Amino acid sequence: MWTVCPECQGQGKKSQRLTKKVRLQYQTALDQFEKNNREGTAPVRPKAPKIICQNCSGSGLIDSAIPVIPNKETYPHVAIIGAGIGGVALAVACLHRGIPFTIYERDENFESRSQGYGLTLQQASKAIEGLGIFSLDGVVSTRHLVHTVEGKVIGEWGIRKWLELEEKKAVKRTNIHIARQALRLALLEQLGGHDKIEWKHQLIGFAASENEDVDLTFQVDGKTKTAKAGILVGADGIRSSVRRLLIGDEKTPLRYLDCIVILGICPLSSLKDLKNSLLDSATVFQTANGNERIYIMPYDADSVMWQLSFPMLEEEAKELSAKGPKALKEEAIRRTQWHDPIPQILMATEENKISGYPVYDRELLNPELLSKGKQITLLGDAAHPMSPFKGQGANQALLDALSLARKIFKGCKSPAHWKKAGIRESVLNEFEAEMLKRSAVKVKDSAKAAEFLHSEIVLYEGNEPRGRCLKKKDFK
């Protein structure tokens, strides 16, 4: 069990005192500004630099012998719509901080949707410590290769290459590959299990009530059910009901990115007669021809996940997806008669482990659209959906969740203040500004990746991720 670190108040960082020199410089500039009758540009008060809190090693949490009791008198009740990665992460972050919450999920149970594909924790591999998870049963990749369809290596990077001559040096950052359901389950275990979620709750409406709460209306087993909350958070994915009810789909419609993705998971045991160094459970590789592109990564220690993508008209992509796993597998095999072990992996993948969908995102949200909801906000794919080609969706959702919980904890410490100023002024404006700024570059880069990974750029020869090629003179 965990609770908030008293030294950094759960933020993971502490403000360092400004140096005497900086304070004097600011005071001198301010005095001069006053002498000039406040003409010109006023000096900006310097911000204290942040340092990692040593007491909690930057997580914002410390051990607790007893569970944290929700502080209903101080904090608003948070209604979380959606029990995916972002929604459950927000609940966990609220739990550790004594912020009352309820998760509402339209699915019947945890297994209703497999959410079975894998994800790669990048920036969020550190952030999950702020959610009380200090070890994950994931796989760390140490090598990344890019091939032509004949099997020629045209790019290689990763720890194994960078540290060939410096093996004893500490690794600053690694990517952790983990099954989405495994991470979701690890988060749910922090909450105490699946029964902490209100299953089969489909949000159908909400409205602000007289006391500044939000009245929620759900459809549950064919009946209407109501609830109240101080904050409503839409963590319900790219087709978010909260976003639709708050903003409307017509203002920020889904934007098709001109390609389809087919996903599959293949156990290594099905390839036991195939000896290949690419299947060492620590290698990520991709192969491309300028149109189709397949990306294969460790799913867990005993299986790999593959992601095949290629350009396709939107209606054709919808039709192929609707035909189901058998048709998707046949299409994938037809397009990838390439070097080993790609054909073998696709052939050995069972149909019930295959899915496919057209790829969409949305235009970046205008902050003014979000501010329409005084007590309502969005996070993860509900706020900033993006293509899967930079592996950033889950990472950004985790960062959103931790950021929002920290801002509620900090902004609502004084009930008299936040109830007078309103939750938007006290918490949501700052959270959304930070979230939208941080995620904007990820949305843009992910959209660019959907284009360049299916073009000649992907065949550039160089030991670096393909996106960096765009910055080179030859591709400008």
Secondary structure, DSSP 8 states (H G I E B T S, - for coil): -EEE-TTTTTSSEEE----HHHHHHHHHHHHHHHHTTT-S---------EEE-TTTTTSSEEE-SS-----TTTS--EEEE--SHHHHHHHHHHHHTT--EEEE-SSSSTTSS---SEEEESTHHHHGGGGT------EE--EEEEE-TT--EEEEESHHHHTSS-TTS--S---EEEEHHHHHHHHHHHHTSGGGEETT-EEEEEEE-TTS-EEEEEEETTEEEEEEESEEEE---TT-HHHHHHT-TTTS--EEEEEEEEEEEEEGGGGTT---GGGSSSEEEEEE-SS-EEEEEEEETTEEEEEEEEE--HHHHHHHHHH-HHHHHHHHHHH---STTHHHHHHHS-GGGEEEEEEEE-----HHHHTTSTTEEE-GGGTS---GGGS-HHHHHHHHHHHHHHHHHHHTSSHHHHHHH-HIIIIIHHHHHHHHHHHHHHHHHHHHHHHHTTSGGGG--SSS-GGGGGGSGGG-
